[in-house]
Amino acid sequence: MSKSSELNYLLRSLQVKEQRLYNEKTSNYDLSPSQARALIYIESHPGTNQKAVADYFGLRGASTSTLIKKLADAGYLEKKPSRGSQDRSNKLFLTAAGLELVVGLKAAFTSVEERLVASLTTQETATLIQLLTKVDRGLAD
């Protein structure tokens, strides 16, 4: 196996394991991982719009529309029309139920993220981040 194939395999393996851990930690929330991440994003960016959510997660408009509708129907977020501008998009805000849910989701995600680097020293973590950032930038174009 070439070094690039080995790296590809390891990255995919990490992603699968991390996703499994996220699913285990959030299974009682009755949300998809995308919905959970969208709630956390909206909590950090109150008043954002659907396009910003789509751009941040690399989703198509239709997928984002469905995701936002499900979260609104569940009572986790509300859409408020933009006022005083040419922008006809809705601003997105979490409801009290959405804010409460995000507290638990953040704790679950933090737990998984900490487990991801638990076997590394602080220096090893910094080096890994530096190297993966370099690889990511090399693929950006």
N, CA and C of each residue as an Amber inpcrd file, in Angstrom:
protein
   423
   0.8510000  -1.1780000   0.0000000   0.0000000   0.0000000   0.0000000
   0.9000000   1.2450000   0.0000000   0.6070000   2.1840000  -0.8860000
   1.4080000   3.4080000  -0.9440000   1.0960000   4.2890000   0.2660000
   1.9870000   5.2350000   0.5330000   1.7810000   6.1540000   1.6650000
   0.5140000   6.9870000   1.4660000   0.2470000   7.4090000   0.2410000
  -0.9600000   8.1970000  -0.0040000  -2.2130000   7.3470000   0.1890000
  -2.1570000   6.0820000  -0.2100000  -3.2910000   5.1760000   0.0120000
  -3.4920000   4.9150000   1.4990000  -2.3960000   4.7600000   2.2150000
  -2.4710000   4.5360000   3.6570000  -3.0800000   5.7550000   4.3570000
  -2.6630000   6.9500000   3.9470000  -3.2220000   8.1720000   4.5220000
  -4.7120000   8.2700000   4.2080000  -5.0770000   7.9950000   2.9650000
  -6.4830000   8.0240000   2.5800000  -7.2950000   7.0490000   3.4160000
  -6.7900000   5.8390000   3.5870000  -7.4770000   4.8360000   4.3910000
  -7.6520000   5.3190000   5.8380000  -6.5880000   5.8650000   6.4160000
  -6.6560000   6.3210000   7.8040000  -7.6480000   7.4800000   7.9830000
  -7.6580000   8.4120000   7.0490000  -8.5980000   9.5320000   7.1310000
 -10.0420000   9.0450000   7.0410000 -10.2810000   8.1250000   6.1370000
 -11.6390000   7.5620000   6.0140000 -12.0180000   6.7710000   7.2640000
 -11.0930000   6.0010000   7.7850000 -11.3470000   5.2220000   8.9910000
 -11.6740000   6.1320000  10.1790000 -10.9100000   7.2040000  10.3150000
 -11.1750000   8.1670000  11.3880000 -12.5490000   8.8000000  11.2370000
 -12.8940000   9.1460000  10.0080000 -14.1910000   9.7680000   9.7670000
 -15.3380000   8.8100000  10.1100000 -15.2200000   7.5720000   9.7180000
 -16.2550000   6.5780000  10.0100000 -16.3780000   6.3700000  11.5200000
 -15.2500000   6.2330000  12.1980000 -15.2810000   6.0200000  13.6530000
 -15.8250000   7.2360000  14.3810000 -15.4190000   8.4180000  13.9350000
 -15.9080000   9.6390000  14.5640000 -17.4230000   9.7640000  14.3630000
 -17.9040000   9.4660000  13.1590000 -19.3400000   9.5370000  12.8820000
 -20.1110000   8.5430000  13.7470000 -19.5650000   7.3470000  13.9190000
 -20.2160000   6.3480000  14.7650000 -20.3220000   6.8450000  16.1990000
 -19.2470000   7.4620000  16.6940000 -19.2720000   8.0040000  18.0550000
 -20.2770000   9.1430000  18.1870000 -20.3210000  10.0430000  17.1910000
 -21.3200000  11.1150000  17.2010000 -22.7280000  10.5280000  17.2420000
 -22.9660000   9.5190000  16.4050000 -24.2880000   8.8980000  16.3600000
 -24.6630000   8.2740000  17.7000000 -23.7080000   7.6150000  18.3410000
 -23.9640000   7.0210000  19.6520000 -24.3000000   8.0950000  20.6870000
 -23.5430000   9.1790000  20.6750000 -23.7210000  10.2440000  21.6700000
 -25.0040000  11.0450000  21.4530000 -25.4880000  11.0900000  20.2140000
 -26.6520000  11.9300000  19.9130000 -27.8970000  11.1200000  19.5370000
 -27.8580000   9.8190000  19.7070000 -28.9860000   8.9830000  19.2760000
 -30.2870000   9.3200000  19.9950000 -30.2100000   9.8200000  21.2020000
 -31.4250000  10.1360000  21.9510000 -32.0340000  11.4820000  21.5560000
 -31.4160000  12.2260000  20.6590000 -31.9250000  13.5380000  20.2670000
 -32.8630000  13.4940000  19.0620000 -32.9510000  12.3820000  18.3590000
 -33.8110000  12.2400000  17.1970000 -33.5120000  13.3070000  16.1350000
 -32.2260000  13.5300000  15.8960000 -31.7670000  14.4830000  14.8910000
 -30.7080000  13.8140000  14.0240000 -30.6370000  14.2280000  12.7840000
 -29.5330000  13.7740000  11.9480000 -28.2860000  14.5680000  12.3440000
 -27.1030000  14.0470000  12.0320000 -25.8880000  14.8130000  12.3160000
 -25.9060000  16.1990000  11.6550000 -26.4470000  16.2790000  10.4450000
 -26.5280000  17.5730000   9.7540000 -27.4400000  18.5470000  10.5010000
 -28.5470000  18.0480000  11.0030000 -29.4600000  18.9030000  11.7610000
 -28.7950000  19.3870000  13.0480000 -28.0950000  18.4950000  13.7180000
 -27.4130000  18.8650000  14.9650000 -26.3570000  19.9300000  14.6950000
 -25.5700000  19.7350000  13.6650000 -24.5210000  20.7110000  13.3400000
 -25.1170000  22.0520000  12.9080000 -26.2380000  21.9970000  12.1940000
 -26.8940000  23.2410000  11.7740000 -27.3960000  24.0170000  12.9850000
 -27.9560000  23.3300000  13.9620000 -28.4090000  24.0120000  15.1770000
 -27.2450000  24.6950000  15.8910000 -26.1320000  24.0030000  15.9880000
 -24.9610000  24.5890000  16.6550000 -24.4530000  25.7960000  15.8670000
 -24.4590000  25.6920000  14.5510000 -24.0280000  26.8190000  13.7140000
 -24.9540000  28.0230000  13.9180000 -26.2500000  27.7910000  13.8820000
 -27.2170000  28.8850000  14.0340000 -27.1250000  29.4980000  15.4260000
 -26.8610000  28.6790000  16.4170000 -26.6920000  29.2060000  17.7760000
 -25.4980000  30.1530000  17.8320000 -24.4430000  29.8150000  17.0940000
 -23.2400000  30.6580000  17.0610000 -23.3780000  31.8520000  16.1230000
 -24.3680000  31.8080000  15.2370000 -24.5840000  32.8710000  14.2420000
 -26.0600000  33.2680000  14.2100000 -26.6000000  33.7920000  15.3180000
 -28.0200000  34.1370000  15.3390000 -28.3480000  35.1770000  14.2640000
 -29.4640000  34.9600000  13.5830000 -29.8650000  35.8730000  12.5300000
 -29.2680000  35.5310000  11.1710000 -28.5090000  34.4370000  11.1120000
 -27.9480000  34.0060000   9.8350000 -29.0820000  33.6320000   8.8910000
 -28.7690000  33.4110000   7.6450000 -29.8240000  32.9920000   6.7190000
 -29.5110000  31.6110000   6.1490000 -30.4620000  31.1030000   5.3980000
 -30.3500000  29.7540000   4.8530000 -29.1530000  29.6120000   3.9140000
 -28.8650000  30.6330000   3.1310000 -27.7260000  30.5830000   2.2100000
 -26.4100000  30.4470000   2.9710000 -26.2810000  31.1790000   4.0690000
 -25.0520000  31.0890000   4.8680000 -24.8840000  29.6830000   5.4370000
 -25.9820000  29.0740000   5.8720000 -25.9310000  27.6950000   6.3830000
 -25.4930000  26.7570000   5.2600000 -26.0960000  26.9220000   4.0850000
 -25.7440000  26.0710000   2.9300000 -24.2770000  26.2260000   2.5670000
 -23.8130000  27.4730000   2.5160000 -22.4120000  27.7270000   2.1600000
 -21.4610000  27.1250000   3.1800000 -21.7600000  27.2780000   4.4640000
 -20.8730000  26.7940000   5.5210000 -20.7180000  25.2690000   5.4640000
 -21.8250000  24.5670000   5.2020000 -21.7820000  23.1070000   5.2060000
 -21.6230000  22.5020000   3.8140000 -21.5510000  23.3360000   2.7850000
 -21.3940000  22.8330000   1.4280000 -22.6110000  22.0690000   0.9380000
 -23.8000000  22.5490000   1.3040000 -25.0410000  21.8770000   0.9220000
 -25.7070000  22.6060000  -0.2350000 -26.5570000  21.8750000  -0.9540000
 -27.3700000  22.4870000  -1.9910000 -28.5250000  23.2410000  -1.3310000
 -29.0840000  24.2040000  -2.0400000 -30.1840000  25.0040000  -1.5050000
 -31.3860000  24.1720000  -1.0930000 -31.7510000  23.1970000  -1.9370000
 -32.9210000  22.3650000  -1.6350000 -32.6980000  21.5270000  -0.3740000
 -31.5000000  20.9880000  -0.2200000 -31.1870000  20.1910000   0.9780000
 -31.2490000  21.0510000   2.2260000 -30.7290000  22.2610000   2.1200000
 -30.7330000  23.1670000   3.2600000 -32.1570000  23.5810000   3.6040000
 -32.9640000  23.8130000   2.5910000 -34.3600000  24.1920000   2.8090000
 -35.1060000  23.1080000   3.5830000 -34.8940000  21.8600000   3.1920000
 -35.5250000  20.7340000   3.8810000 -35.0270000  20.6320000   5.3200000
 -33.7330000  20.7780000   5.5090000 -33.1370000  20.7030000   6.8410000
 -33.7230000  21.7980000   7.7490000 -33.7820000  23.0310000   7.2620000
 -34.3000000  24.1560000   8.0380000 -35.7780000  23.9500000   8.3460000
 -36.5410000  23.4700000   7.3670000 -37.9720000  23.2420000   7.5770000
 -38.2100000  22.2130000   8.6790000 -37.4430000  21.1370000   8.6620000
 -37.6050000  20.1000000   9.6970000 -37.2880000  20.6480000  11.0820000
 -36.2320000  21.4540000  11.1800000 -35.8680000  22.0300000  12.4780000
 -36.9220000  23.0310000  12.9520000 -37.4760000  23.7970000  12.0200000
 -38.5410000  24.7420000  12.3800000 -39.8070000  23.9930000  12.7870000
 -40.1720000  22.9560000  12.0280000 -41.3670000  22.1630000  12.3530000
 -41.2430000  21.4760000  13.7090000 -40.0110000  21.1150000  14.0820000
 -39.7740000  20.4680000  15.3810000 -39.7690000  21.4800000  16.5270000
 -39.8000000  22.7560000  16.1840000 -39.8380000  23.7920000  17.2130000
 -38.4720000  24.2270000  17.7240000 -37.4060000  23.9000000  16.9860000
 -36.0530000  24.2380000  17.4290000 -35.5460000  25.5740000  16.8880000
 -36.1420000  26.0200000  15.7940000 -35.7340000  27.3260000  15.2790000
 -36.9350000  28.0290000  14.6820000 -36.7740000  29.3420000  14.5570000
 -37.8150000  30.1330000  13.9220000 -37.1880000  30.9910000  12.8370000
 -37.9980000  31.2500000  11.8250000 -37.5700000  32.0780000  10.7020000
 -38.2720000  33.4260000  10.8330000 -37.4810000  34.4820000  10.7760000
 -38.0320000  35.8260000  10.8370000 -37.6300000  36.5610000   9.5570000
 -38.6000000  37.2110000   8.9060000 -38.2590000  37.9050000   7.6670000
 -37.2800000  39.0420000   7.9140000 -36.3690000  39.2150000   6.9630000
 -35.4410000  40.3500000   7.0180000 -36.2440000  41.6100000   6.7670000
 -35.9560000  42.6510000   7.5190000 -36.6810000  43.9160000   7.3500000
 -35.6950000  45.0170000   7.0000000 -36.1690000  45.9610000   6.1900000
 -35.3730000  47.1420000   5.8930000 -34.2350000  46.9200000   4.9320000
 -34.3020000  45.8580000   4.1450000 -33.2450000  45.6310000   3.1650000
 -33.8430000  44.9660000   1.9350000 -33.0520000  44.8840000   0.8970000
 -33.4860000  44.2100000  -0.3300000 -33.4600000  42.6940000  -0.1650000
 -32.7980000  42.2400000   0.8880000 -32.6630000  40.8100000   1.1500000
 -34.0190000  40.2390000   1.5630000 -34.5540000  39.3180000   0.7830000
 -35.8580000  38.7310000   1.0990000 -35.7330000  37.4120000   1.8550000
 -34.5300000  37.0520000   2.2400000 -34.3390000  35.8020000   2.9620000
 -34.7860000  35.9500000   4.4120000 -35.0430000  34.8270000   5.0220000
 -35.4200000  34.8130000   6.4370000 -34.1770000  34.7400000   7.3060000
 -34.2490000  35.4030000   8.4340000 -33.2040000  35.2690000   9.4420000
 -33.5780000  34.0890000  10.3280000 -32.5760000  33.3390000  10.7410000
 -32.8040000  32.1260000  11.5260000 -32.3550000  32.3360000  12.9660000
 -33.2290000  31.9510000  13.8990000 -32.9420000  32.0610000  15.3260000
 -33.4070000  30.7910000  16.0210000 -32.6620000  30.3680000  17.0220000
 -33.0910000  29.2160000  17.8050000 -34.1870000  29.6360000  18.7750000
 -35.1060000  28.7240000  18.9930000 -36.1220000  28.9150000  20.0290000
 -35.5110000  28.5180000  21.3700000 -36.2630000  28.6860000  22.4360000
 -35.7870000  28.2530000  23.7610000 -35.4950000  26.7560000  23.7440000
 -36.3480000  25.9830000  23.0800000 -36.1220000  24.5300000  22.9870000
 -34.8550000  24.2330000  22.1920000 -34.6190000  24.9960000  21.1340000
 -33.4100000  24.8110000  20.3370000 -32.1560000  25.1500000  21.1190000
 -32.2110000  26.2440000  21.8840000 -31.0670000  26.6310000  22.7060000
 -30.7580000  25.5690000  23.7550000 -31.7940000  25.0280000  24.3580000
 -31.6090000  23.9760000  25.3700000 -31.0010000  22.7250000  24.7440000
 -31.4680000  22.3830000  23.5630000 -30.9540000  21.2080000  22.8580000
 -29.4820000  21.3740000  22.4980000 -29.0940000  22.5700000  22.0860000
 -27.7100000  22.8280000  21.6730000 -26.7370000  22.5950000  22.8200000
 -27.1460000  22.8730000  24.0350000 -26.2720000  22.6400000  25.1900000
 -25.8590000  21.1680000  25.2420000 -26.8180000  20.2720000  25.1130000
 -26.5190000  18.8380000  25.1230000 -25.7250000  18.3930000  23.9080000
 -26.0550000  18.9610000  22.7380000 -25.3360000  18.5970000  21.5150000
 -23.8790000  19.0200000  21.5820000 -23.6320000  20.2190000  22.0690000
 -22.2440000  20.6870000  22.1800000 -21.4480000  19.7910000  23.1210000
 -22.0640000  19.3890000  24.2180000 -21.3710000  18.5000000  25.1590000
 -21.0420000  17.1660000  24.4900000 -21.9780000  16.6300000  23.7170000
 -21.7440000  15.3590000  23.0240000 -20.6300000  15.5080000  21.9920000
 -20.6680000  16.5680000  21.2050000 -19.6520000  16.7710000  20.1810000
 -18.2800000  17.0040000  20.8040000 -18.2330000  17.7720000  21.8720000
 -16.9560000  18.0250000  22.5520000 -16.3680000  16.7200000  23.0730000
 -17.2050000  15.8720000  23.6250000 -16.7480000  14.5800000  24.1370000
 -16.0880000  13.7550000  23.0340000 -16.7040000  13.7170000  21.8690000
 -16.1480000  12.9580000  20.7480000 -14.8510000  13.6040000  20.2590000
 -14.8480000  14.9120000  20.1410000 -13.6600000  15.6100000  19.6560000
 -12.4800000  15.4280000  20.6090000 -12.7500000  15.4390000  21.9000000
 -11.6740000  15.2200000  22.8730000 -11.1510000  13.7900000  22.7830000
 -12.0400000  12.8560000  22.5270000 -11.6080000  11.4620000  22.3970000
 -10.7240000  11.2730000  21.1720000 -10.9920000  12.0610000  20.1460000
 -10.2260000  11.9750000  18.9020000  -8.7360000  12.2150000  19.1350000
  -8.3920000  13.1080000  20.0460000  -6.9860000  13.4440000  20.2870000
  -6.4760000  12.9560000  21.6410000  -7.2660000  12.1540000  22.3140000
  -6.9120000  11.7250000  23.6740000  -5.5830000  10.9630000  23.7390000
  -5.2400000  10.2550000  22.7000000  -4.0020000   9.4640000  22.7250000
  -2.7830000  10.2580000  22.2640000  -2.9820000  11.5380000  21.9430000
  -1.8770000  12.3790000  21.4710000  -1.4620000  13.3910000  22.5290000
  -0.1980000  13.7560000  22.4980000   0.2530000  14.8500000  23.3640000
  -0.2030000  16.1690000  22.7360000  -0.0890000  17.2400000  23.4860000
  -0.4380000  18.5580000  22.9670000   0.3970000  18.8850000  21.7360000
   1.6790000  18.5830000  21.7890000   2.5680000  18.8480000  20.6500000
   2.1930000  17.9890000  19.4470000   1.8900000  16.7200000  19.6690000
   1.4850000  15.8450000  18.5600000   0.1890000  16.3440000  17.9180000
  -0.7290000  16.8000000  18.7430000  -1.9900000  17.3430000  18.2230000
  -1.7160000  18.5700000  17.3530000  -0.8760000  19.4640000  17.8300000
  -0.5410000  20.6770000  17.0790000   0.1260000  20.3250000  15.7480000
   1.0330000  19.3530000  15.7830000   1.7270000  18.9290000  14.5650000
   0.7460000  18.2930000  13.5840000  -0.1410000  17.4480000  14.0800000
  -1.1320000  16.8130000  13.2200000  -2.0330000  17.8630000  12.5650000
  -2.4760000  18.8280000  13.3330000  -3.3120000  19.9020000  12.7850000
  -2.5440000  20.6620000  11.7110000  -1.3050000  20.9710000  11.9890000
  -0.4790000  21.7030000  11.0210000  -0.3420000  20.9120000   9.7180000
  -0.0560000  19.6350000   9.8060000   0.1270000  18.8150000   8.6180000
  -1.1800000  18.6200000   7.8450000  -2.2630000  18.3740000   8.5470000
  -3.5460000  18.1970000   7.8650000  -4.0270000  19.4960000   7.2250000
  -3.7250000  20.6150000   7.8530000  -4.0530000  21.9150000   7.2650000
  -3.2990000  22.1010000   5.9620000  -2.0490000  21.7040000   5.9650000
  -1.2270000  21.8080000   4.7500000  -1.8070000  20.9360000   3.6300000
  -2.2090000  19.7320000   3.9580000  -2.8230000  18.8310000   2.9710000
  -4.1310000  19.4450000   2.4680000  -4.9370000  19.9660000   3.3910000
  -6.2170000  20.5650000   3.0210000  -6.0320000  21.7330000   2.0630000
  -5.0930000  22.5850000   2.3620000  -4.8210000  23.7390000   1.4900000
  -4.3240000  23.2910000   0.1170000  -3.5500000  22.2140000   0.1030000
  -3.0560000  21.7030000  -1.1660000  -4.1560000  21.1670000  -2.0600000
  -5.2810000  20.7960000  -1.4770000  -6.4050000  20.2800000  -2.2430000
  -7.4580000  21.3480000  -2.5350000  -7.2610000  22.5350000  -2.0360000
  -8.2740000  23.5940000  -2.1260000  -8.5710000  24.0290000  -3.5610000
  -7.6170000  23.9270000  -4.4280000  -7.8270000  24.4010000  -5.8070000
  -8.2970000  23.3320000  -6.7350000
